[in-house]
Amino acid sequence: MLFDLRGRGRRRTVQAIYLSLAILMGGGLVLFGIGGATSGGLIDAIQGNGSPTNASDTFKKRVEALDKRVQANPRDSRAWAELSDVRFQSATSGANYDQTKGVYTAKGKAVLLTAAAAWQRHLALSPEKPNTKVAKDMVQAYGAAGLRNYAEAVKALEFVIDATPNPTFQTYAQLAVLAHGAKQTRKEKLAAEKAAELAPKGQAKTVRDQIKAAEQQLDGLATAGQPNGQ
């Protein structure tokens, strides 16, 4: 899976100041080239009117419709993926997500659990080629700002890497930190080495240092409990 360790591909300028924070916070995932929770999809379609009530109603109707689909056909892998996606987007909107701190509220985490459950059903039906968009969602859902199930976050990110022609050094940096959280030491080391290898010329040490800093922050979250006092 992961450690075919593909070629260098396109390189980006190191954003050293934000790198460690971006690794940890869901809203910063776009820095790693693996997408974010609020770009495209259902959220963009409903945010134009600025009404949280309408947004909540829209998510509720979509979830109800998809619930009916999976109840009628429990082996509908696509429906399970769509259900996970909608539940995730619901968790990352309104009162479920603290945009200022970049963390999920207790209510949002409860919704994330339902998104994760639907994702696991999808994975069981499509273990070789799961939905890549939803895999990106799950990297955030299982990450430091969400459920903190780092082993599942690693698995989801590996699916994303497998589906990406030229993964960036930021993506491997993300993987290294998540593998650290999952206590997958060998994978952490290999991903960090790959991130340094793909880094722009002269920036390998900076990338390694930022990975270490992010890992220390992750360890700090485990010690302190909820992120940012949540």
N, C-alpha and C positions, 0 to 999 in steps of 0.2 A: 504494500500500500504506500505509505509515506516515503519510506527510505529508498525509493528509486532515485530520490534526490536529483531532480531535473536540472537542466542548464540554467544559466544566469538569468536570461530573459531581460525584460526592461527594468532598469534601476531607477529609483527615486532619490531625491535629496533627503538626507537624514534630518528629521525634525526632533533634535535631541531634547529640547525643553519639554515637548509634549509626549515623547515616546512612552515613558513609563506610565504616565497617566492614561494614555490611550489604550495601553495594554489592559488596564484594569477596568476602565469605565466603558459601559456599553455605548454611550454616545460618541466615544472616540474611535469606535471600530472602523469607521470609514478611513482612518489614517492607515489602516493595515490592508486596505484593498479588499476587504471581505464584506463590504456593505454595512449598512446601518439599519436601525429599526424603523426609521421614519422617512425613508426615501422610496417613493413609489408604492404601488399596491393600494390596498384599501384605505389606509390612513390618508394618503394624499387626496384620494377621491372625496373624502368627507370633511377635510379640514377647511375647505374654502368658506363654508358658512360660519365657522367659528363657534358652533354650538355644541358644547359637550353633551347635551341631552340628545341631540340628533345623532351624534357620533355613537353614543352608547346604544341607541335604538338600532342603528345600522349594524353594529357588531352583534347585537342580540339576535337580530333577524337572520344574519348570516350563520351564526352558530346553530340556531334552531334548524335551519334548512340543512346544514351539513350533518347535524346530529341525526336527522331523519334519513339522510343518505347512507350513513354508516350503519344505522340500525337495520335498514332494508337490505344492505349488502355489506356485511362486516369485512369482506375481503376486497373492498374498493380502496386500493392503496392511495389513489389520487385524492379521494375524498378525505381520507385520514390526514394526508399532507395539507390539504386546504384547511381542514379544521384546525390543525396545529398552527398554521400560519395566522388565521383569523384570531384565534385565542391569544397568540403571542402579540399581535398588533393591539388587541384590546388591553393586554397587560401593560403595554408600553404607551398608553395614552391616558389623558385625564388624570383623575386622582390616583390611578394605579402606579404612576411613575413620577418621581420628583425630578423635573427637568433641571433644576438648579444644582442639585447634588449629583445627578446622574445615577440614581439608584431607584430600585423598585420599592414601593411601600409594602406593608404587610398584605394589603388587599391585592396589590399587583403580583406579589409572589404566589399568592393562592391561585391566581389566574394562570401564572406561569406553570404551575404544577399540572393544570389541565392541558395546557399546550404541550408539555413534555409527555404526558400520557398518550396524547394523540400521535405525537412524533414516534413514540416507541411502537405503537401499533403499525404505523407506516413503515418503520424500519423492519419490523417482523415480516411484512409482506414484500418489501423491496430492499433486501439487505445489501445487494450488490450495487444498485443504482438508485439511491434515495434522492428525493427532491433537493437540489442544491440550494435553492433559495431558502427553503425551510431549514436546511442544515446551517446556513448563515444565521438564521434567527436563533437556532438552538445554541450556537456558540455564545451568544449574548445571554440567552435564557439561563444556561447552566453556569455562566461565568460569575465573576466576583461581585457584580452589582445585582445578581439575581439569586439563583438557587445554590450556587457554589458547589455544584457537582462537577468537579474538574475533570474527572475521568470521562464523563459523557461529553463535556465541552471539547476535550481532545478528540474524541471519536468524531464528533460533528465537524470539527475543523479539518480533520484528515479527509473527510468526504469532500469538503470544499477544495482542498489542495489537489486531490485527485482529479477533480473536474475543471481545474484551472490550468490552462496551457503553460503559463509562466508565473508561478507564484512568486511574490515579492519577498524581499528580506523582512518587511514588516510582518507578513503573514507567518513566517518562520519564527520571528521574535515572539509573536503572540502564542504560537504553539509551544515554544520553550517555556514560557511563563505558566501556561495552563498545565503542561506536563509536570512542571515543578509543583504546582498545587495538587496534582494527582499523585505525586510521589513516584512518577515514572522517570527515574533518574537517567537511564540510558537515552530515552527519547528526548528528554530535556537537553542533554548534552549534544546530541546529534542535530536537533533543531537549532540550538544556539550557534553551533558551528556553521550550519547552512546559512543562517541569517548573516553571520559575519562574512561568509564567503560572498554572498550576494550584495553586500553593502557597497555603496559608492567608494571609489578609491580613497584610501586614507581614513575611512570612517569605521573600519572593523572594530577597533578598540572602543569607540564611542557606542556602537551598537551593543557590544558585550557588556559594557558598563551599565547601559540603560536596561538591559535585560535583568542584570543582577539587582538593580535598584527596584525594578518592578516586582521581582520575586520577593525582595525584602518587604515591600508594601503589602504583597499578598500574605506573607507570613504575619505581618502586623494586623491585618484584618482578622485572621484566624484567632489571634490572641485577644484582640479588642472586642470581638463579637460582631455586631452589625456595623456595616460601613457607615461612616459619617454620623454615627449616633442613631441610625435607624433602628 
